Amino acid sequence: MARSCSICNRGSLKGNQRSHSKIATIKRQHVNVQTLFKDGKRIAACTSCIRSHGRVKTAK
Protein backbone atom coordinates (compact mmCIF):
# COMPACT_ATOMS: atom_id res chain seq x y z
CA MET A 1 0.00 0.00 0.00
CA ALA A 2 1.30 3.41 -0.92
CA ARG A 3 1.94 5.98 1.79
CA SER A 4 -0.72 8.43 0.68
CA CYS A 5 -4.20 9.32 1.84
CA SER A 6 -7.01 7.89 -0.26
CA ILE A 7 -9.33 10.79 0.64
CA CYS A 8 -7.26 13.95 0.13
CA ASN A 9 -4.46 12.32 -1.95
CA ARG A 10 -1.81 13.86 0.27
CA GLY A 11 1.55 12.12 -0.09
CA SER A 12 5.03 12.35 1.30
CA LEU A 13 7.26 15.41 1.15
CA LYS A 14 10.90 15.46 0.12
CA GLY A 15 13.61 17.71 1.53
CA ASN A 16 17.27 17.86 2.37
CA GLN A 17 18.85 16.91 5.66
CA ARG A 18 22.10 18.82 6.23
CA SER A 19 25.02 17.48 8.22
CA HIS A 20 27.59 19.62 10.00
CA SER A 21 29.70 19.66 6.85
CA LYS A 22 26.66 20.79 4.81
CA ILE A 23 26.37 17.52 2.89
CA ALA A 24 22.79 17.10 1.71
CA THR A 25 21.00 13.78 2.00
CA ILE A 26 17.41 13.40 0.84
CA LYS A 27 14.93 13.04 3.71
CA ARG A 28 11.32 11.92 3.21
CA GLN A 29 8.54 13.10 5.52
CA HIS A 30 5.65 10.67 5.31
CA VAL A 31 2.01 11.38 6.08
CA ASN A 32 0.54 9.72 9.17
CA VAL A 33 -1.66 7.21 7.32
CA GLN A 34 -3.96 4.85 9.24
CA THR A 35 -5.88 1.93 7.77
CA LEU A 36 -9.54 1.71 8.65
CA PHE A 37 -12.84 0.50 7.27
CA LYS A 38 -15.38 2.66 5.47
CA ASP A 39 -18.50 1.13 3.90
CA GLY A 40 -17.04 -2.35 4.28
CA LYS A 41 -13.82 -1.49 2.42
CA ARG A 42 -10.35 -0.97 3.83
CA ILE A 43 -8.99 2.50 3.10
CA ALA A 44 -5.89 4.43 4.09
CA ALA A 45 -6.71 7.85 5.54
CA CYS A 46 -4.43 10.44 7.07
CA THR A 47 -5.13 11.53 10.63
CA SER A 48 -6.10 15.05 9.59
CA CYS A 49 -8.90 13.62 7.42
CA ILE A 50 -10.03 11.37 10.28
CA ARG A 51 -10.16 14.33 12.69
CA SER A 52 -11.61 16.96 10.38
CA HIS A 53 -15.38 17.30 10.03
CA GLY A 54 -16.07 13.60 10.49
CA ARG A 55 -15.17 12.69 6.92
CA VAL A 56 -14.27 9.15 7.96
CA LYS A 57 -16.08 7.07 10.52
CA THR A 58 -14.06 4.33 12.16
CA ALA A 59 -15.67 0.95 12.64
CA LYS A 60 -15.86 -0.14 16.29
Residue pairs with C-beta under 8 A, 6 or more apart in sequence:
1 35
1 44
2 11
2 44
3 11
3 12
3 30
3 31
3 33
4 10
4 11
4 12
4 31
4 33
4 44
5 11
5 31
5 33
5 44
5 45
5 46
5 49
6 43
6 44
6 45
7 43
7 45
7 46
7 49
7 55
7 56
8 46
8 48
8 49
10 31
10 46
10 48
11 31
12 28
12 29
12 30
12 31
13 28
13 29
14 26
14 27
14 28
14 29
15 26
15 27
15 29
16 24
16 25
16 26
16 27
17 24
17 25
17 26
17 27
18 24
19 25
31 46
32 46
32 47
33 44
33 45
33 46
34 44
34 45
34 46
34 47
34 50
35 42
35 43
35 44
36 42
36 43
36 45
36 50
36 56
36 58
36 59
37 43
37 58
37 59
38 45
38 56
38 57
38 59
43 56
45 55
45 56
49 55
49 56
50 56
50 58
